């Protein structure tokens, strides 16, 4: 693992990937909340924003917190692993963020350690959300960066795949 120097185009792709991952995960989580499938009392980004600001805020503020957080860690993934954007690396990042959610963010917003003050089902709900983060992050990176790698391989005398 090392910090990679990204070109302006790669920075743009990384930011776009992060926003895409945030939209995809946020959309699925929102549908889960609206249909009653999700055991979360409210979106975690909204609960965190309200805790941080000390007042009720509209849902778009919580969504902005979600987009900022997901985009930041998506860019971190690319910056650290640009030479090998593998699913397992995305998975381990998602796993670390899941643990952080369970032991830091859930207690911070009043849901208790591991979310147990609400329901043990929060553990699974958070795991699913973070697994989706890993899948979408890896998939969008694979789509966005593999074409460039093929072009570069072709320009160095190697067959483009």
Buried (B, 14 or more C-beta within 10 A) or exposed (E): EEEEEBEEEBEEBBBBBBBBBBBBBBEBBBEBBEEEEBBBBBBBBBBBBBEEEEEEBEEEBBBBBBBBBBBEBBBBBBBBBBEEBEBEBBBEBBBEBBEEBBEEBBBBBEBBEBBBEBBEEBBEBBBBBBBBBBBBBBBBBBEBBEEEEBEEEEEEEEEEE
